[in-house]
Amino acid sequence: MKPRVLLIEDELFILDLYRHILSTHDFEVITAESGQAATETINKNLEEGEKINLIILDIVLPDTNGVDILKQLKSNQATKDIPVVLLTNLRQENIIQQSFKDGAAGYILKSQITPQEIIEYIKTLIAKEEKAV
Amino acid sequence: MPEPLPTPKLFDFFQKLFPKKTTLPNPEVEQLKVSLAQSELQKNQLLSSLYNMTNPFIVVDLSRNVLFANHAAEQLLNLPLNFMYGKPISQMLKIYDTLTEVTDLFYCPINTEEAGGKIFTKNSLKVISSSKKESFVNLTSQEIKGDPKLNVGCVLTLIDATRETQLEKMKMDFVSMAAHELRTPLTSMKGYVSVLIEEGNDKLSEDQKMFLRRISISTEQLLGLVENLLNVTRIERGTMALAREQIDLQSIAKQLVMDIGARAKEKNIKLEYCDPTGAPQVIPFIKADKVKITEVAGNLINNAINYTPTGGTVKVCVERKEGDIIFHVTDTGVGINPDAQKHLFTKFYRVINKLGQNSKGTGLGLYISKAIIEMHHGKIWVESEPGRGSTFSFSLPVSDNK
């Protein structure tokens, strides 16, 4: 079965780009463009018993920020084991360090990474997660 | 802080400080009275001139207590002279350089080793008055070396720079905002171009592939520029943070030599790592920001390649010298004349080289490098002779584990 990735990103061009890269590499992609939409999507998937293998989360969102969503996900029993990768343009060490403390599995600097690297990075994280389970 | 007292009339105050002598009983008394009146007049003329000078002016004695402050200084600090008189300067004048407090040991040099007296000068320092009002000043302090009986330690002259500082801040805010806004579309361009290059491999002609690579390179250059502008705003606002970890500068240098090797080869330049003493040295780990130090080292190597003609050599060395780890890049390039060397590390400065070409880049790389190295309590410098090449070096203290 294809691994399912939830992509939370409000910039349409970036959202489409990542959706394209992931789906051409055999991932099933679901998307949300705001914090509110992300929460609804996650709840719906949980209710329907659909597994989410990984979440890619943008830090700057219109209604909230990725750091707060990360904290919520990690404090919820049902979602705390889903690996979360932060997608950011902010090269701010303190935010990055703090999000690792808050349980992020990794982060992607949008402007510094190629599509191939993204895929490899995500595959490694999912493989690590499956090993742990 | 107690309520400031109302300012008394200036001369009343000085009369208390320097009370009049009683009349002498001998016959020369009239002559002495005249001299005394004259010197009194001269003293008051001087004090009145200083007191009414437009720029804030403070005199500190050898025990770091306030001896004199003029009206402009009283207004700046919102404290009258008779309150400040005899009190420690450290309690009267609070100065900040961006976010860190500058202590009076720095801004008020007294009893230093320097023969002619030390001078401290710094621009855009923040001063907070007793009523919590913030102003920005350019400060020049001159240590006074003279007869200790005079008891004058240091003279501080301040120039109000609040407006300039505000304008500079607005400029930085604008650059920062513009750079952030540019980064989003550039990131998306870079991403889509990479997808096209990857997926178009067997569908596109060689020319088309080359065009895509050129779009990609140009996008990278723009992103690099935007990143540099953001770094400048972070440096100027004092918001650049370091993520320190144990790093091995020697492996970083060797890795960079490998990574940049291909570019050097394209230009037919020999890029190599060398041990400066001939024999490999054990270089201890130091606590530093790996990403930023790698950027600085990479920037110096790339510059060396840019300014070295085809067929030249660029050598990279790391050595330990006393308490420092030193990184050097030596090239056989065009060299830099002594006049230009002075300005190399300032913002937006670019050398026009002998080959008649305008140099590449924005003139921000060395400025950012200097700021990063100084944040690590290190030093960065250049030694160069026109026509013979240059050596750029930076040192990082081994013991700096702060």
Interface residues (C-beta under 8 A of the other chain):
Chain A: E11 F13 I14 L17 Y18 H20 I21 T24 N89 R91 Q92 E93 N94 I96 Q97 K110 S111 T114 P115 Q116
Chain B: R183 T184 P185 L186 T187 S188 K190 G191 Y192 S194 V195 E198 E199 L223 E227 A241 L242 A243 D289
